[in-house]
Amino acid sequence: MVLVAVLVVAITGFAIYRLHGIFGSHNNVSANSDPANEIVPFNPKVVVLEVFGAPGAVATINYLDVNAQPQQVKNATLPWSFTITSTEPAVVANVVAQGNGDTLGCRITINGVVKDERTVHKVDAYTFCLDKSG
């Protein structure tokens, strides 16, 4: 009985092996790693972060860099701007500022189009601009 079971398993295994060979499942297909097949980033985005206020005023500015890492500039003389160029499909642009003047504004421009702009008129003004669509 054991010998018959071993014989049936062996014959079945061989039959399956042969069927795989007939239908080509042993053909190993590998992806071509040719540099011509690599996706090349295109259409770069130019993001300009701006903070403006009364001439000679200063502000503490927090913003996200090209890698979306927070950065801080203390006592930046206004007007201030920072340009990011990226080929990523999306860029999160964020700038937050608090100044010592009574007028403070921010602007985010992507490829020449203003995406967000705010101006505040207060003593020690605080403002922020955010664009998640870039």
PyMOL CGO cylinders between C-alpha atoms (Angstrom):
from pymol import cmd
from pymol.cgo import CYLINDER

trace = [
    CYLINDER, 0.00, 0.00, 0.00, 2.82, 2.44, 0.89, 0.3, 1, 1, 1, 1, 1, 1,
    CYLINDER, 2.82, 2.44, 0.89, 4.66, 1.50, -2.32, 0.3, 1, 1, 1, 1, 1, 1,
    CYLINDER, 4.66, 1.50, -2.32, 1.55, 2.26, -4.41, 0.3, 1, 1, 1, 1, 1, 1,
    CYLINDER, 1.55, 2.26, -4.41, 1.12, 5.67, -2.69, 0.3, 1, 1, 1, 1, 1, 1,
    CYLINDER, 1.12, 5.67, -2.69, 4.79, 6.58, -3.34, 0.3, 1, 1, 1, 1, 1, 1,
    CYLINDER, 4.79, 6.58, -3.34, 4.43, 5.46, -6.96, 0.3, 1, 1, 1, 1, 1, 1,
    CYLINDER, 4.43, 5.46, -6.96, 1.25, 7.58, -7.43, 0.3, 1, 1, 1, 1, 1, 1,
    CYLINDER, 1.25, 7.58, -7.43, 2.92, 10.66, -5.89, 0.3, 1, 1, 1, 1, 1, 1,
    CYLINDER, 2.92, 10.66, -5.89, 6.02, 10.20, -8.10, 0.3, 1, 1, 1, 1, 1, 1,
    CYLINDER, 6.02, 10.20, -8.10, 3.98, 9.80, -11.30, 0.3, 1, 1, 1, 1, 1, 1,
    CYLINDER, 3.98, 9.80, -11.30, 1.79, 12.80, -10.40, 0.3, 1, 1, 1, 1, 1, 1,
    CYLINDER, 1.79, 12.80, -10.40, 4.83, 14.95, -9.64, 0.3, 1, 1, 1, 1, 1, 1,
    CYLINDER, 4.83, 14.95, -9.64, 6.47, 14.00, -12.94, 0.3, 1, 1, 1, 1, 1, 1,
    CYLINDER, 6.47, 14.00, -12.94, 3.23, 14.73, -14.85, 0.3, 1, 1, 1, 1, 1, 1,
    CYLINDER, 3.23, 14.73, -14.85, 2.95, 18.17, -13.24, 0.3, 1, 1, 1, 1, 1, 1,
    CYLINDER, 2.95, 18.17, -13.24, 6.61, 18.87, -14.01, 0.3, 1, 1, 1, 1, 1, 1,
    CYLINDER, 6.61, 18.87, -14.01, 6.06, 17.98, -17.68, 0.3, 1, 1, 1, 1, 1, 1,
    CYLINDER, 6.06, 17.98, -17.68, 2.90, 20.11, -17.91, 0.3, 1, 1, 1, 1, 1, 1,
    CYLINDER, 2.90, 20.11, -17.91, 4.79, 23.10, -16.53, 0.3, 1, 1, 1, 1, 1, 1,
    CYLINDER, 4.79, 23.10, -16.53, 7.39, 22.55, -19.21, 0.3, 1, 1, 1, 1, 1, 1,
    CYLINDER, 7.39, 22.55, -19.21, 4.80, 22.32, -21.97, 0.3, 1, 1, 1, 1, 1, 1,
    CYLINDER, 4.80, 22.32, -21.97, 3.05, 25.55, -20.93, 0.3, 1, 1, 1, 1, 1, 1,
    CYLINDER, 3.05, 25.55, -20.93, 6.32, 27.45, -20.47, 0.3, 1, 1, 1, 1, 1, 1,
    CYLINDER, 6.32, 27.45, -20.47, 6.10, 28.22, -16.78, 0.3, 1, 1, 1, 1, 1, 1,
    CYLINDER, 6.10, 28.22, -16.78, 9.83, 27.46, -16.38, 0.3, 1, 1, 1, 1, 1, 1,
    CYLINDER, 9.83, 27.46, -16.38, 10.80, 30.35, -18.63, 0.3, 1, 1, 1, 1, 1, 1,
    CYLINDER, 10.80, 30.35, -18.63, 12.26, 32.94, -16.31, 0.3, 1, 1, 1, 1, 1, 1,
    CYLINDER, 12.26, 32.94, -16.31, 11.52, 36.40, -17.58, 0.3, 1, 1, 1, 1, 1, 1,
    CYLINDER, 11.52, 36.40, -17.58, 13.44, 39.19, -15.92, 0.3, 1, 1, 1, 1, 1, 1,
    CYLINDER, 13.44, 39.19, -15.92, 12.82, 42.90, -16.22, 0.3, 1, 1, 1, 1, 1, 1,
    CYLINDER, 12.82, 42.90, -16.22, 15.24, 44.78, -18.38, 0.3, 1, 1, 1, 1, 1, 1,
    CYLINDER, 15.24, 44.78, -18.38, 17.31, 47.17, -16.31, 0.3, 1, 1, 1, 1, 1, 1,
    CYLINDER, 17.31, 47.17, -16.31, 18.28, 49.22, -19.33, 0.3, 1, 1, 1, 1, 1, 1,
    CYLINDER, 18.28, 49.22, -19.33, 18.64, 52.92, -18.41, 0.3, 1, 1, 1, 1, 1, 1,
    CYLINDER, 18.64, 52.92, -18.41, 16.38, 53.79, -21.34, 0.3, 1, 1, 1, 1, 1, 1,
    CYLINDER, 16.38, 53.79, -21.34, 13.48, 52.17, -19.46, 0.3, 1, 1, 1, 1, 1, 1,
    CYLINDER, 13.48, 52.17, -19.46, 13.96, 54.31, -16.35, 0.3, 1, 1, 1, 1, 1, 1,
    CYLINDER, 13.96, 54.31, -16.35, 11.34, 56.94, -15.66, 0.3, 1, 1, 1, 1, 1, 1,
    CYLINDER, 11.34, 56.94, -15.66, 12.97, 60.31, -16.01, 0.3, 1, 1, 1, 1, 1, 1,
    CYLINDER, 12.97, 60.31, -16.01, 11.44, 63.13, -13.97, 0.3, 1, 1, 1, 1, 1, 1,
    CYLINDER, 11.44, 63.13, -13.97, 10.29, 66.03, -16.08, 0.3, 1, 1, 1, 1, 1, 1,
    CYLINDER, 10.29, 66.03, -16.08, 8.34, 69.24, -15.83, 0.3, 1, 1, 1, 1, 1, 1,
    CYLINDER, 8.34, 69.24, -15.83, 10.16, 70.74, -12.83, 0.3, 1, 1, 1, 1, 1, 1,
    CYLINDER, 10.16, 70.74, -12.83, 8.17, 72.80, -10.36, 0.3, 1, 1, 1, 1, 1, 1,
    CYLINDER, 8.17, 72.80, -10.36, 9.57, 76.12, -9.20, 0.3, 1, 1, 1, 1, 1, 1,
    CYLINDER, 9.57, 76.12, -9.20, 8.13, 77.06, -5.81, 0.3, 1, 1, 1, 1, 1, 1,
    CYLINDER, 8.13, 77.06, -5.81, 8.82, 80.52, -4.39, 0.3, 1, 1, 1, 1, 1, 1,
    CYLINDER, 8.82, 80.52, -4.39, 8.09, 81.21, -0.71, 0.3, 1, 1, 1, 1, 1, 1,
    CYLINDER, 8.09, 81.21, -0.71, 7.93, 84.91, 0.16, 0.3, 1, 1, 1, 1, 1, 1,
    CYLINDER, 7.93, 84.91, 0.16, 7.47, 86.89, 3.37, 0.3, 1, 1, 1, 1, 1, 1,
    CYLINDER, 7.47, 86.89, 3.37, 7.05, 90.65, 3.13, 0.3, 1, 1, 1, 1, 1, 1,
    CYLINDER, 7.05, 90.65, 3.13, 6.31, 93.52, 5.46, 0.3, 1, 1, 1, 1, 1, 1,
    CYLINDER, 6.31, 93.52, 5.46, 7.42, 97.01, 6.32, 0.3, 1, 1, 1, 1, 1, 1,
    CYLINDER, 7.42, 97.01, 6.32, 10.89, 97.77, 4.91, 0.3, 1, 1, 1, 1, 1, 1,
    CYLINDER, 10.89, 97.77, 4.91, 13.56, 97.05, 7.52, 0.3, 1, 1, 1, 1, 1, 1,
    CYLINDER, 13.56, 97.05, 7.52, 11.28, 94.91, 9.66, 0.3, 1, 1, 1, 1, 1, 1,
    CYLINDER, 11.28, 94.91, 9.66, 12.49, 91.48, 10.75, 0.3, 1, 1, 1, 1, 1, 1,
    CYLINDER, 12.49, 91.48, 10.75, 10.66, 88.20, 11.20, 0.3, 1, 1, 1, 1, 1, 1,
    CYLINDER, 10.66, 88.20, 11.20, 11.17, 84.66, 12.41, 0.3, 1, 1, 1, 1, 1, 1,
    CYLINDER, 11.17, 84.66, 12.41, 10.27, 82.41, 9.49, 0.3, 1, 1, 1, 1, 1, 1,
    CYLINDER, 10.27, 82.41, 9.49, 9.55, 78.69, 9.51, 0.3, 1, 1, 1, 1, 1, 1,
    CYLINDER, 9.55, 78.69, 9.51, 9.14, 76.81, 6.23, 0.3, 1, 1, 1, 1, 1, 1,
    CYLINDER, 9.14, 76.81, 6.23, 9.38, 73.35, 4.65, 0.3, 1, 1, 1, 1, 1, 1,
    CYLINDER, 9.38, 73.35, 4.65, 12.39, 72.70, 2.42, 0.3, 1, 1, 1, 1, 1, 1,
    CYLINDER, 12.39, 72.70, 2.42, 12.46, 70.61, -0.78, 0.3, 1, 1, 1, 1, 1, 1,
    CYLINDER, 12.46, 70.61, -0.78, 12.43, 67.39, 1.30, 0.3, 1, 1, 1, 1, 1, 1,
    CYLINDER, 12.43, 67.39, 1.30, 9.50, 68.63, 3.44, 0.3, 1, 1, 1, 1, 1, 1,
    CYLINDER, 9.50, 68.63, 3.44, 11.82, 69.09, 6.42, 0.3, 1, 1, 1, 1, 1, 1,
    CYLINDER, 11.82, 69.09, 6.42, 11.10, 72.07, 8.70, 0.3, 1, 1, 1, 1, 1, 1,
    CYLINDER, 11.10, 72.07, 8.70, 13.59, 74.92, 8.58, 0.3, 1, 1, 1, 1, 1, 1,
    CYLINDER, 13.59, 74.92, 8.58, 13.81, 78.15, 10.57, 0.3, 1, 1, 1, 1, 1, 1,
    CYLINDER, 13.81, 78.15, 10.57, 15.29, 81.56, 9.85, 0.3, 1, 1, 1, 1, 1, 1,
    CYLINDER, 15.29, 81.56, 9.85, 15.49, 83.92, 12.82, 0.3, 1, 1, 1, 1, 1, 1,
    CYLINDER, 15.49, 83.92, 12.82, 15.53, 87.70, 12.43, 0.3, 1, 1, 1, 1, 1, 1,
    CYLINDER, 15.53, 87.70, 12.43, 15.25, 87.60, 8.64, 0.3, 1, 1, 1, 1, 1, 1,
    CYLINDER, 15.25, 87.60, 8.64, 15.19, 91.07, 7.11, 0.3, 1, 1, 1, 1, 1, 1,
    CYLINDER, 15.19, 91.07, 7.11, 12.04, 91.64, 5.06, 0.3, 1, 1, 1, 1, 1, 1,
    CYLINDER, 12.04, 91.64, 5.06, 11.31, 91.12, 2.24, 0.3, 1, 1, 1, 1, 1, 1,
    CYLINDER, 11.31, 91.12, 2.24, 12.51, 87.50, 2.32, 0.3, 1, 1, 1, 1, 1, 1,
    CYLINDER, 12.51, 87.50, 2.32, 12.15, 84.74, -0.28, 0.3, 1, 1, 1, 1, 1, 1,
    CYLINDER, 12.15, 84.74, -0.28, 13.23, 81.14, -0.79, 0.3, 1, 1, 1, 1, 1, 1,
    CYLINDER, 13.23, 81.14, -0.79, 13.07, 79.20, -4.07, 0.3, 1, 1, 1, 1, 1, 1,
    CYLINDER, 13.07, 79.20, -4.07, 12.60, 75.43, -4.34, 0.3, 1, 1, 1, 1, 1, 1,
    CYLINDER, 12.60, 75.43, -4.34, 12.96, 73.53, -7.63, 0.3, 1, 1, 1, 1, 1, 1,
    CYLINDER, 12.96, 73.53, -7.63, 11.66, 69.97, -7.68, 0.3, 1, 1, 1, 1, 1, 1,
    CYLINDER, 11.66, 69.97, -7.68, 10.74, 67.27, -10.20, 0.3, 1, 1, 1, 1, 1, 1,
    CYLINDER, 10.74, 67.27, -10.20, 8.59, 65.41, -7.67, 0.3, 1, 1, 1, 1, 1, 1,
    CYLINDER, 8.59, 65.41, -7.67, 4.93, 64.95, -8.66, 0.3, 1, 1, 1, 1, 1, 1,
    CYLINDER, 4.93, 64.95, -8.66, 3.79, 67.00, -5.67, 0.3, 1, 1, 1, 1, 1, 1,
    CYLINDER, 3.79, 67.00, -5.67, 5.42, 69.54, -3.39, 0.3, 1, 1, 1, 1, 1, 1,
    CYLINDER, 5.42, 69.54, -3.39, 3.99, 70.67, -0.06, 0.3, 1, 1, 1, 1, 1, 1,
    CYLINDER, 3.99, 70.67, -0.06, 4.70, 74.37, 0.37, 0.3, 1, 1, 1, 1, 1, 1,
    CYLINDER, 4.70, 74.37, 0.37, 4.32, 75.92, 3.81, 0.3, 1, 1, 1, 1, 1, 1,
    CYLINDER, 4.32, 75.92, 3.81, 5.65, 79.13, 5.34, 0.3, 1, 1, 1, 1, 1, 1,
    CYLINDER, 5.65, 79.13, 5.34, 4.88, 80.63, 8.75, 0.3, 1, 1, 1, 1, 1, 1,
    CYLINDER, 4.88, 80.63, 8.75, 6.20, 84.00, 9.93, 0.3, 1, 1, 1, 1, 1, 1,
    CYLINDER, 6.20, 84.00, 9.93, 6.00, 86.31, 12.92, 0.3, 1, 1, 1, 1, 1, 1,
    CYLINDER, 6.00, 86.31, 12.92, 7.45, 89.79, 12.62, 0.3, 1, 1, 1, 1, 1, 1,
    CYLINDER, 7.45, 89.79, 12.62, 8.12, 92.85, 14.71, 0.3, 1, 1, 1, 1, 1, 1,
    CYLINDER, 8.12, 92.85, 14.71, 6.20, 95.22, 12.45, 0.3, 1, 1, 1, 1, 1, 1,
    CYLINDER, 6.20, 95.22, 12.45, 2.49, 95.95, 12.18, 0.3, 1, 1, 1, 1, 1, 1,
    CYLINDER, 2.49, 95.95, 12.18, 2.15, 94.54, 8.65, 0.3, 1, 1, 1, 1, 1, 1,
    CYLINDER, 2.15, 94.54, 8.65, 3.25, 91.07, 7.60, 0.3, 1, 1, 1, 1, 1, 1,
    CYLINDER, 3.25, 91.07, 7.60, 2.38, 88.98, 4.57, 0.3, 1, 1, 1, 1, 1, 1,
    CYLINDER, 2.38, 88.98, 4.57, 3.31, 85.75, 2.87, 0.3, 1, 1, 1, 1, 1, 1,
    CYLINDER, 3.31, 85.75, 2.87, 2.93, 84.35, -0.62, 0.3, 1, 1, 1, 1, 1, 1,
    CYLINDER, 2.93, 84.35, -0.62, 3.45, 80.95, -2.27, 0.3, 1, 1, 1, 1, 1, 1,
    CYLINDER, 3.45, 80.95, -2.27, 4.00, 80.96, -6.02, 0.3, 1, 1, 1, 1, 1, 1,
    CYLINDER, 4.00, 80.96, -6.02, 4.29, 77.74, -8.06, 0.3, 1, 1, 1, 1, 1, 1,
    CYLINDER, 4.29, 77.74, -8.06, 5.50, 78.05, -11.66, 0.3, 1, 1, 1, 1, 1, 1,
    CYLINDER, 5.50, 78.05, -11.66, 4.56, 81.73, -11.66, 0.3, 1, 1, 1, 1, 1, 1,
    CYLINDER, 4.56, 81.73, -11.66, 1.02, 81.21, -10.34, 0.3, 1, 1, 1, 1, 1, 1,
    CYLINDER, 1.02, 81.21, -10.34, 0.15, 82.56, -6.87, 0.3, 1, 1, 1, 1, 1, 1,
    CYLINDER, 0.15, 82.56, -6.87, -1.33, 79.65, -4.90, 0.3, 1, 1, 1, 1, 1, 1,
    CYLINDER, -1.33, 79.65, -4.90, -1.77, 81.33, -1.50, 0.3, 1, 1, 1, 1, 1, 1,
    CYLINDER, -1.77, 81.33, -1.50, -1.29, 84.87, -0.22, 0.3, 1, 1, 1, 1, 1, 1,
    CYLINDER, -1.29, 84.87, -0.22, -2.17, 86.49, 3.10, 0.3, 1, 1, 1, 1, 1, 1,
    CYLINDER, -2.17, 86.49, 3.10, -1.48, 89.84, 4.71, 0.3, 1, 1, 1, 1, 1, 1,
    CYLINDER, -1.48, 89.84, 4.71, -2.05, 90.72, 8.38, 0.3, 1, 1, 1, 1, 1, 1,
    CYLINDER, -2.05, 90.72, 8.38, -2.14, 94.21, 9.95, 0.3, 1, 1, 1, 1, 1, 1,
    CYLINDER, -2.14, 94.21, 9.95, -1.43, 93.85, 13.70, 0.3, 1, 1, 1, 1, 1, 1,
    CYLINDER, -1.43, 93.85, 13.70, 1.31, 94.66, 16.14, 0.3, 1, 1, 1, 1, 1, 1,
    CYLINDER, 1.31, 94.66, 16.14, 3.85, 91.80, 16.12, 0.3, 1, 1, 1, 1, 1, 1,
    CYLINDER, 3.85, 91.80, 16.12, 1.94, 90.27, 13.23, 0.3, 1, 1, 1, 1, 1, 1,
    CYLINDER, 1.94, 90.27, 13.23, 1.78, 86.51, 12.58, 0.3, 1, 1, 1, 1, 1, 1,
    CYLINDER, 1.78, 86.51, 12.58, 0.83, 84.91, 9.27, 0.3, 1, 1, 1, 1, 1, 1,
    CYLINDER, 0.83, 84.91, 9.27, 1.03, 81.64, 7.36, 0.3, 1, 1, 1, 1, 1, 1,
    CYLINDER, 1.03, 81.64, 7.36, 0.60, 80.35, 3.81, 0.3, 1, 1, 1, 1, 1, 1,
    CYLINDER, 0.60, 80.35, 3.81, 0.03, 76.73, 2.78, 0.3, 1, 1, 1, 1, 1, 1,
    CYLINDER, 0.03, 76.73, 2.78, -0.36, 74.93, -0.54, 0.3, 1, 1, 1, 1, 1, 1,
    CYLINDER, -0.36, 74.93, -0.54, -0.76, 71.14, -0.71, 0.3, 1, 1, 1, 1, 1, 1,
    CYLINDER, -0.76, 71.14, -0.71, -1.67, 70.92, -4.39, 0.3, 1, 1, 1, 1, 1, 1,
    CYLINDER, -1.67, 70.92, -4.39, 1.79, 71.77, -5.80, 0.3, 1, 1, 1, 1, 1, 1,
]
cmd.load_cgo(trace, "trace")
